[in-house]
Amino acid sequence: MTEHADIQRLNSNQVMSAATIHNQTVYLSGQVPDSTSLDIGGQTREVLMKIDQLLKLAGTDKSRLLSAQLFVKNLEDFQAVNALWIEWLEGCGTPARATIQADLVNPAWLIEIAVIAALP
């Protein structure tokens, strides 16, 4: 693997890095829930908490989000996800966002979220 001094990778394995930092920008891989027994609300809260933790590890936070992609298994969950998203971003600017219905890799996952944020 080629490393570059201007690119920082966090929580990496052979497949991906949880976060990659370059040019004052943090790119998070798609975050998924660990607790697949939870409903859409529980899974969404867990994913948002993981995003908060990774952004903190990278030196930024959700107030600096630039872009978000939400992959939702069931479109019936769209309103519930939106309500939690709005609550989570309260007091922060809203990023550019796409919401996509998707068959996720693990059939028990109801949501996956990937974000891009600026460093301070």
Secondary structure by P-SEA (a helix, b strand, c coil): ccccccccccccccccccbbbcccbbbbcbbbbccccccaaaaaaaaaaaaaaaaaaaccccccccbbbbbbccccaaaaaaaaaaaaaccccccccccccccccccccccccccccccc
